[in-house]
């Protein structure tokens, strides 16, 4: 069985650390929603949260087996 971790609103540095933790502890993947606040809109109608792709790029460069979803 493969296990995953879901995280929200982490910086690229924090996501990299989470990826290393997951890899070291037998998890298969890290899931990050498209928006750290679940798609909530700010007062100007823009999506809030961090860009998952930026964090994933940092995390995947520092890990060998973790999948990013």
Biopython code that builds the backbone (N, CA, C, O; Angstrom):
import numpy as np
from Bio.PDB.StructureBuilder import StructureBuilder

atoms = [
    (1, "UNK", "N", (0.832, -1.163, 0.000)),
    (1, "UNK", "CA", (0.000, 0.000, 0.000)),
    (1, "UNK", "C", (0.891, 1.244, 0.000)),
    (1, "UNK", "O", (1.861, 1.327, 0.753)),
    (2, "UNK", "N", (0.548, 2.199, -0.849)),
    (2, "UNK", "CA", (1.274, 3.466, -0.887)),
    (2, "UNK", "C", (0.497, 4.513, -0.109)),
    (2, "UNK", "O", (-0.724, 4.619, -0.231)),
    (3, "UNK", "N", (1.216, 5.282, 0.687)),
    (3, "UNK", "CA", (0.601, 6.338, 1.478)),
    (3, "UNK", "C", (1.067, 7.697, 0.989)),
    (3, "UNK", "O", (2.175, 7.840, 0.473)),
    (4, "UNK", "N", (0.205, 8.699, 1.158)),
    (4, "UNK", "CA", (0.523, 10.059, 0.735)),
    (4, "UNK", "C", (0.305, 11.019, 1.898)),
    (4, "UNK", "O", (-0.399, 10.710, 2.859)),
    (5, "UNK", "N", (0.922, 12.181, 1.786)),
    (5, "UNK", "CA", (0.734, 13.267, 2.742)),
    (5, "UNK", "C", (0.123, 14.436, 1.978)),
    (5, "UNK", "O", (0.557, 14.762, 0.873)),
    (6, "UNK", "N", (-0.892, 15.067, 2.578)),
    (6, "UNK", "CA", (-1.490, 16.269, 2.003)),
    (6, "UNK", "C", (-1.046, 17.454, 2.852)),
    (6, "UNK", "O", (-1.211, 17.445, 4.071)),
    (7, "UNK", "N", (-0.489, 18.464, 2.215)),
    (7, "UNK", "CA", (-0.045, 19.665, 2.925)),
    (7, "UNK", "C", (-0.618, 20.898, 2.237)),
    (7, "UNK", "O", (-0.953, 20.871, 1.053)),
    (8, "UNK", "N", (-0.720, 21.970, 2.999)),
    (8, "UNK", "CA", (-1.246, 23.233, 2.472)),
    (8, "UNK", "C", (-0.383, 24.397, 2.928)),
    (8, "UNK", "O", (0.169, 24.393, 4.028)),
    (9, "UNK", "N", (-0.282, 25.375, 2.072)),
    (9, "UNK", "CA", (0.314, 26.677, 2.392)),
    (9, "UNK", "C", (1.743, 26.577, 2.945)),
    (9, "UNK", "O", (2.078, 27.246, 3.923)),
    (10, "UNK", "N", (2.576, 25.749, 2.325)),
    (10, "UNK", "CA", (3.977, 25.650, 2.704)),
    (10, "UNK", "C", (4.836, 26.411, 1.707)),
    (10, "UNK", "O", (4.533, 26.448, 0.514)),
    (11, "UNK", "N", (5.905, 27.014, 2.197)),
    (11, "UNK", "CA", (6.872, 27.633, 1.297)),
    (11, "UNK", "C", (7.609, 26.525, 0.552)),
    (11, "UNK", "O", (7.492, 25.355, 0.916)),
    (12, "UNK", "N", (8.356, 26.873, -0.473)),
    (12, "UNK", "CA", (9.132, 25.876, -1.216)),
    (12, "UNK", "C", (10.124, 25.177, -0.292)),
    (12, "UNK", "O", (10.339, 23.971, -0.415)),
    (13, "UNK", "N", (10.721, 25.913, 0.620)),
    (13, "UNK", "CA", (11.672, 25.326, 1.570)),
    (13, "UNK", "C", (10.970, 24.339, 2.495)),
    (13, "UNK", "O", (11.486, 23.249, 2.745)),
    (14, "UNK", "N", (9.808, 24.710, 3.001)),
    (14, "UNK", "CA", (9.049, 23.815, 3.880)),
    (14, "UNK", "C", (8.551, 22.588, 3.127)),
    (14, "UNK", "O", (8.549, 21.485, 3.674)),
    (15, "UNK", "N", (8.130, 22.768, 1.878)),
    (15, "UNK", "CA", (7.662, 21.633, 1.084)),
    (15, "UNK", "C", (8.812, 20.674, 0.783)),
    (15, "UNK", "O", (8.617, 19.459, 0.767)),
    (16, "UNK", "N", (9.996, 21.207, 0.547)),
    (16, "UNK", "CA", (11.177, 20.362, 0.345)),
    (16, "UNK", "C", (11.459, 19.534, 1.594)),
    (16, "UNK", "O", (11.749, 18.342, 1.495)),
    (17, "UNK", "N", (11.377, 20.155, 2.760)),
    (17, "UNK", "CA", (11.583, 19.426, 4.017)),
    (17, "UNK", "C", (10.506, 18.356, 4.206)),
    (17, "UNK", "O", (10.801, 17.249, 4.656)),
    (18, "UNK", "N", (9.267, 18.682, 3.864)),
    (18, "UNK", "CA", (8.186, 17.701, 3.966)),
    (18, "UNK", "C", (8.422, 16.528, 3.009)),
    (18, "UNK", "O", (8.148, 15.377, 3.352)),
    (19, "UNK", "N", (8.927, 16.822, 1.819)),
    (19, "UNK", "CA", (9.237, 15.760, 0.854)),
    (19, "UNK", "C", (10.330, 14.833, 1.360)),
    (19, "UNK", "O", (10.240, 13.615, 1.212)),
    (20, "UNK", "N", (11.354, 15.414, 1.955)),
    (20, "UNK", "CA", (12.430, 14.594, 2.530)),
    (20, "UNK", "C", (11.904, 13.744, 3.686)),
    (20, "UNK", "O", (12.249, 12.568, 3.806)),
    (21, "UNK", "N", (11.064, 14.345, 4.537)),
    (21, "UNK", "CA", (10.454, 13.608, 5.644)),
    (21, "UNK", "C", (9.629, 12.446, 5.101)),
    (21, "UNK", "O", (9.751, 11.315, 5.571)),
    (22, "UNK", "N", (8.788, 12.733, 4.109)),
    (22, "UNK", "CA", (7.935, 11.698, 3.534)),
    (22, "UNK", "C", (8.773, 10.563, 2.949)),
    (22, "UNK", "O", (8.487, 9.388, 3.176)),
    (23, "UNK", "N", (9.796, 10.921, 2.205)),
    (23, "UNK", "CA", (10.670, 9.924, 1.589)),
    (23, "UNK", "C", (11.380, 9.078, 2.659)),
    (23, "UNK", "O", (11.468, 7.857, 2.531)),
    (24, "UNK", "N", (11.873, 9.723, 3.693)),
    (24, "UNK", "CA", (12.588, 9.024, 4.764)),
    (24, "UNK", "C", (11.683, 8.106, 5.577)),
    (24, "UNK", "O", (12.156, 7.168, 6.219)),
    (25, "UNK", "N", (10.371, 8.382, 5.546)),
    (25, "UNK", "CA", (9.442, 7.621, 6.376)),
    (25, "UNK", "C", (8.489, 6.733, 5.576)),
    (25, "UNK", "O", (7.462, 6.297, 6.096)),
    (26, "UNK", "N", (8.827, 6.466, 4.317)),
    (26, "UNK", "CA", (8.101, 5.471, 3.535)),
    (26, "UNK", "C", (6.847, 5.933, 2.824)),
    (26, "UNK", "O", (6.091, 5.104, 2.319)),
    (27, "UNK", "N", (6.603, 7.236, 2.770)),
    (27, "UNK", "CA", (5.449, 7.726, 2.029)),
    (27, "UNK", "C", (5.775, 7.753, 0.540)),
    (27, "UNK", "O", (6.937, 7.892, 0.157)),
    (28, "UNK", "N", (4.751, 7.620, -0.299)),
    (28, "UNK", "CA", (4.953, 7.552, -1.736)),
    (28, "UNK", "C", (4.797, 8.895, -2.431)),
    (28, "UNK", "O", (5.436, 9.147, -3.453)),
    (29, "UNK", "N", (3.945, 9.762, -1.878)),
    (29, "UNK", "CA", (3.706, 11.029, -2.565)),
    (29, "UNK", "C", (3.264, 12.127, -1.621)),
    (29, "UNK", "O", (2.866, 11.883, -0.482)),
    (30, "UNK", "N", (3.348, 13.343, -2.132)),
    (30, "UNK", "CA", (2.885, 14.544, -1.437)),
    (30, "UNK", "C", (1.808, 15.166, -2.323)),
    (30, "UNK", "O", (2.005, 15.330, -3.527)),
    (31, "UNK", "N", (0.669, 15.512, -1.721)),
    (31, "UNK", "CA", (-0.412, 16.176, -2.436)),
    (31, "UNK", "C", (-0.518, 17.604, -1.947)),
    (31, "UNK", "O", (-0.559, 17.847, -0.741)),
    (32, "UNK", "N", (-0.563, 18.552, -2.871)),
    (32, "UNK", "CA", (-0.747, 19.965, -2.556)),
    (32, "UNK", "C", (-1.906, 20.483, -3.402)),
    (32, "UNK", "O", (-1.839, 20.443, -4.631)),
    (33, "UNK", "N", (-2.972, 20.972, -2.758)),
    (33, "UNK", "CA", (-4.081, 21.535, -3.535)),
    (33, "UNK", "C", (-3.605, 22.707, -4.395)),
    (33, "UNK", "O", (-2.588, 23.330, -4.091)),
    (34, "UNK", "N", (-4.333, 23.004, -5.458)),
    (34, "UNK", "CA", (-3.963, 24.113, -6.340)),
    (34, "UNK", "C", (-3.879, 25.427, -5.586)),
    (34, "UNK", "O", (-3.064, 26.283, -5.930)),
    (35, "UNK", "N", (-4.695, 25.600, -4.577)),
    (35, "UNK", "CA", (-4.663, 26.814, -3.767)),
    (35, "UNK", "C", (-4.570, 26.419, -2.307)),
    (35, "UNK", "O", (-5.251, 25.490, -1.872)),
    (36, "UNK", "N", (-3.750, 27.099, -1.557)),
    (36, "UNK", "CA", (-3.552, 26.765, -0.149)),
    (36, "UNK", "C", (-4.803, 27.004, 0.687)),
    (36, "UNK", "O", (-4.910, 26.493, 1.802)),
    (37, "UNK", "N", (-5.734, 27.762, 0.168)),
    (37, "UNK", "CA", (-6.967, 28.007, 0.924)),
    (37, "UNK", "C", (-8.154, 27.326, 0.257)),
    (37, "UNK", "O", (-9.289, 27.774, 0.420)),
    (38, "UNK", "N", (-7.917, 26.265, -0.483)),
    (38, "UNK", "CA", (-9.005, 25.498, -1.063)),
    (38, "UNK", "C", (-9.788, 26.215, -2.142)),
    (38, "UNK", "O", (-10.976, 25.944, -2.318)),
    (39, "UNK", "N", (-9.164, 27.113, -2.863)),
    (39, "UNK", "CA", (-9.840, 27.803, -3.944)),
    (39, "UNK", "C", (-10.575, 29.060, -3.515)),
    (39, "UNK", "O", (-11.345, 29.618, -4.296)),
    (40, "UNK", "N", (-10.352, 29.519, -2.284)),
    (40, "UNK", "CA", (-11.020, 30.725, -1.803)),
    (40, "UNK", "C", (-10.538, 31.947, -2.579)),
    (40, "UNK", "O", (-9.382, 32.018, -2.996)),
    (41, "UNK", "N", (-11.429, 32.891, -2.762)),
    (41, "UNK", "CA", (-11.093, 34.121, -3.484)),
    (41, "UNK", "C", (-10.840, 35.253, -2.505)),
    (41, "UNK", "O", (-11.476, 35.332, -1.454)),
    (42, "UNK", "N", (-9.899, 36.136, -2.858)),
    (42, "UNK", "CA", (-9.665, 37.308, -2.022)),
    (42, "UNK", "C", (-10.660, 38.401, -2.414)),
    (42, "UNK", "O", (-11.536, 38.178, -3.249)),
    (43, "UNK", "N", (-10.520, 39.586, -1.808)),
    (43, "UNK", "CA", (-11.466, 40.679, -2.042)),
    (43, "UNK", "C", (-11.488, 41.145, -3.495)),
    (43, "UNK", "O", (-12.495, 41.688, -3.950)),
    (44, "UNK", "N", (-10.389, 40.942, -4.232)),
    (44, "UNK", "CA", (-10.327, 41.336, -5.643)),
    (44, "UNK", "C", (-10.741, 40.194, -6.578)),
    (44, "UNK", "O", (-10.662, 40.348, -7.797)),
    (45, "UNK", "N", (-11.178, 39.058, -6.038)),
    (45, "UNK", "CA", (-11.618, 37.943, -6.866)),
    (45, "UNK", "C", (-10.499, 37.035, -7.348)),
    (45, "UNK", "O", (-10.716, 36.207, -8.234)),
    (46, "UNK", "N", (-9.288, 37.175, -6.774)),
    (46, "UNK", "CA", (-8.156, 36.336, -7.164)),
    (46, "UNK", "C", (-8.057, 35.126, -6.250)),
    (46, "UNK", "O", (-8.416, 35.200, -5.075)),
    (47, "UNK", "N", (-7.572, 34.015, -6.784)),
    (47, "UNK", "CA", (-7.354, 32.835, -5.954)),
    (47, "UNK", "C", (-6.249, 33.097, -4.953)),
    (47, "UNK", "O", (-5.234, 33.707, -5.288)),
    (48, "UNK", "N", (-6.438, 32.644, -3.737)),
    (48, "UNK", "CA", (-5.425, 32.815, -2.703)),
    (48, "UNK", "C", (-4.548, 31.582, -2.603)),
    (48, "UNK", "O", (-4.865, 30.535, -3.168)),
    (49, "UNK", "N", (-3.449, 31.710, -1.884)),
    (49, "UNK", "CA", (-2.583, 30.565, -1.636)),
    (49, "UNK", "C", (-1.289, 30.632, -2.413)),
    (49, "UNK", "O", (-0.993, 31.621, -3.083)),
    (50, "UNK", "N", (-0.512, 29.549, -2.309)),
    (50, "UNK", "CA", (0.796, 29.465, -2.955)),
    (50, "UNK", "C", (0.710, 28.622, -4.215)),
    (50, "UNK", "O", (-0.174, 27.774, -4.340)),
    (51, "UNK", "N", (1.614, 28.850, -5.139)),
    (51, "UNK", "CA", (1.667, 28.074, -6.377)),
    (51, "UNK", "C", (2.305, 26.718, -6.100)),
    (51, "UNK", "O", (3.479, 26.643, -5.739)),
    (52, "UNK", "N", (1.540, 25.659, -6.266)),
    (52, "UNK", "CA", (2.028, 24.307, -5.978)),
    (52, "UNK", "C", (3.210, 23.919, -6.872)),
    (52, "UNK", "O", (4.100, 23.199, -6.419)),
    (53, "UNK", "N", (3.241, 24.369, -8.108)),
    (53, "UNK", "CA", (4.290, 23.960, -9.046)),
    (53, "UNK", "C", (5.674, 24.474, -8.635)),
    (53, "UNK", "O", (6.674, 23.788, -8.843)),
    (54, "UNK", "N", (5.736, 25.664, -8.058)),
    (54, "UNK", "CA", (7.016, 26.204, -7.596)),
    (54, "UNK", "C", (7.557, 25.342, -6.463)),
    (54, "UNK", "O", (8.727, 24.959, -6.470)),
    (55, "UNK", "N", (6.703, 25.041, -5.494)),
    (55, "UNK", "CA", (7.115, 24.182, -4.381)),
    (55, "UNK", "C", (7.503, 22.794, -4.830)),
    (55, "UNK", "O", (8.488, 22.229, -4.352)),
    (56, "UNK", "N", (6.719, 22.234, -5.762)),
    (56, "UNK", "CA", (7.031, 20.893, -6.268)),
    (56, "UNK", "C", (8.386, 20.864, -6.964)),
    (56, "UNK", "O", (9.134, 19.898, -6.815)),
    (57, "UNK", "N", (8.708, 21.895, -7.713)),
    (57, "UNK", "CA", (10.003, 21.938, -8.402)),
    (57, "UNK", "C", (11.147, 21.859, -7.399)),
    (57, "UNK", "O", (12.112, 21.124, -7.607)),
    (58, "UNK", "N", (11.038, 22.610, -6.320)),
    (58, "UNK", "CA", (12.073, 22.568, -5.278)),
    (58, "UNK", "C", (12.105, 21.209, -4.602)),
    (58, "UNK", "O", (13.178, 20.641, -4.396)),
    (59, "UNK", "N", (10.931, 20.681, -4.254)),
    (59, "UNK", "CA", (10.864, 19.396, -3.560)),
    (59, "UNK", "C", (11.414, 18.259, -4.414)),
    (59, "UNK", "O", (12.189, 17.433, -3.933)),
    (60, "UNK", "N", (11.014, 18.219, -5.670)),
    (60, "UNK", "CA", (11.440, 17.120, -6.538)),
    (60, "UNK", "C", (12.930, 17.167, -6.849)),
    (60, "UNK", "O", (13.535, 16.135, -7.136)),
    (61, "UNK", "N", (13.526, 18.353, -6.794)),
    (61, "UNK", "CA", (14.969, 18.442, -7.024)),
    (61, "UNK", "C", (15.764, 17.904, -5.830)),
    (61, "UNK", "O", (16.947, 17.592, -5.959)),
    (62, "UNK", "N", (15.112, 17.797, -4.672)),
    (62, "UNK", "CA", (15.799, 17.361, -3.453)),
    (62, "UNK", "C", (15.433, 15.939, -3.019)),
    (62, "UNK", "O", (15.972, 15.438, -2.032)),
    (63, "UNK", "N", (14.528, 15.291, -3.742)),
    (63, "UNK", "CA", (14.111, 13.931, -3.383)),
    (63, "UNK", "C", (14.300, 13.015, -4.588)),
    (63, "UNK", "O", (14.501, 13.478, -5.711)),
    (64, "UNK", "N", (14.232, 11.706, -4.336)),
    (64, "UNK", "CA", (14.438, 10.737, -5.419)),
    (64, "UNK", "C", (13.199, 9.909, -5.736)),
    (64, "UNK", "O", (13.005, 9.516, -6.886)),
    (65, "UNK", "N", (12.350, 9.634, -4.733)),
    (65, "UNK", "CA", (11.241, 8.700, -4.962)),
    (65, "UNK", "C", (9.867, 9.292, -4.794)),
    (65, "UNK", "O", (8.887, 8.670, -5.204)),
    (66, "UNK", "N", (9.750, 10.464, -4.211)),
    (66, "UNK", "CA", (8.437, 11.066, -3.923)),
    (66, "UNK", "C", (7.774, 11.521, -5.222)),
    (66, "UNK", "O", (8.414, 12.095, -6.104)),
    (67, "UNK", "N", (6.468, 11.246, -5.311)),
    (67, "UNK", "CA", (5.656, 11.736, -6.433)),
    (67, "UNK", "C", (4.937, 13.002, -5.962)),
    (67, "UNK", "O", (4.587, 13.124, -4.788)),
    (68, "UNK", "N", (4.725, 13.918, -6.863)),
    (68, "UNK", "CA", (4.026, 15.166, -6.555)),
    (68, "UNK", "C", (2.682, 15.154, -7.253)),
    (68, "UNK", "O", (2.603, 14.998, -8.472)),
    (69, "UNK", "N", (1.608, 15.324, -6.458)),
    (69, "UNK", "CA", (0.262, 15.365, -7.043)),
    (69, "UNK", "C", (-0.500, 16.542, -6.500)),
    (69, "UNK", "O", (-1.655, 16.752, -6.869)),
]
sb = StructureBuilder()
sb.init_structure("model")
sb.init_model(0)
sb.init_chain("A")
sb.init_seg("    ")
for serial, (resi, resn, name, xyz) in enumerate(atoms, 1):
    if name == "N":
        sb.init_residue(resn, " ", resi, " ")
    sb.init_atom(name, np.array(xyz, "f"), 0.0, 1.0, " ", f" {name:<3s}", serial, name[0])
structure = sb.get_structure()
